[in-house]
């Protein structure tokens, strides 16, 4: 499955609190202009930022949703400040703070092809 590109990598799921990252933020980004070059710049920035756990390009009220972990609100604020300063194409950032994580994982259900 690796050779076919189905398995992209392997991860270990750790307890974020026990490694000093107790807070999870759901961040919605509204993009000013959806130009391919500016979206590619944003994607590169997100790829390099370890605190950004997931980034999803969507339709609807926001253009991109992020799952971000941080040790405290000040650390999260610093991340979002850098995000906006280094990506001027971002029009608006809206944040929700996670009160509790019920499920965390990257499991993808796949059809069983042994039939």
CORRA-V839088 format. One record per residue. PHI is phi in degrees with one decimal (999 if undefined). NEAR is the number of other C-alpha atoms within 12 Angstrom. Layout:
BEGIN
[[PHI NEAR] [PHI NEAR]]
END
This chain:
BEGIN
[[999 8] [-65.5 9] [-62.2 8] [-84.9 7] [80.6 8] [-75.9 11] [-89.2 14] [-94.1 11] [173.5 12] [-129.2 11] [-133.1 11] [-112.8 11] [-87.9 15] [-110.7 13] [-77.4 17] [-59.2 21] [-63.8 17] [-73.1 11] [-108.7 13] [83.5 16] [-125.1 23] [-77.5 25] [-107.0 28] [-122.1 33] [-120.7 34] [-104.0 31] [-116.1 31] [-104.9 30] [-112.7 36] [-104.6 29] [-98.3 29] [-65.2 19] [-132.4 18] [-90.7 21] [-79.3 13] [-57.7 12] [-66.8 13] [-72.4 19] [-66.0 25] [-65.3 16] [-63.0 20] [-62.5 34] [-59.9 23] [-61.7 18] [-62.2 23] [-63.9 30] [-59.9 18] [-83.5 16] [-88.3 24] [-61.9 19] [-70.5 32] [-82.5 28] [-84.9 27] [-144.7 26] [-139.5 26] [-127.4 23] [-83.9 22] [-132.0 16] [-100.0 14] [106.8 12] [-70.0 15] [-119.6 23] [-91.8 27] [-137.6 31] [-112.1 29] [-120.8 36] [-109.5 29] [-125.2 36] [-108.8 35] [-155.4 30] [-77.4 22] [-162.5 20] [-65.2 21] [-63.2 13] [-65.9 21] [-61.9 30] [-59.7 22] [-63.6 17] [-63.4 30] [-68.4 33] [-63.1 17] [-62.6 18] [-55.3 32] [-71.4 24] [-64.4 15] [-92.5 18] [-136.1 29] [-64.9 21] [-77.4 25] [-81.6 29] [-86.5 20] [-152.3 24] [-122.2 29] [-121.8 23] [-122.8 23] [-119.8 21] [-98.3 22] [-71.8 19] [-86.0 11] [-162.3 15] [-97.5 18] [-86.1 8] [-151.9 10] [-139.7 16] [175.5 16] [-129.6 15] [-61.8 13] [-115.9 8] [-67.3 7] [-119.5 9] [-64.2 7] [-81.5 6] [-98.5 5] [-88.0 5] [-64.3 4]]
END
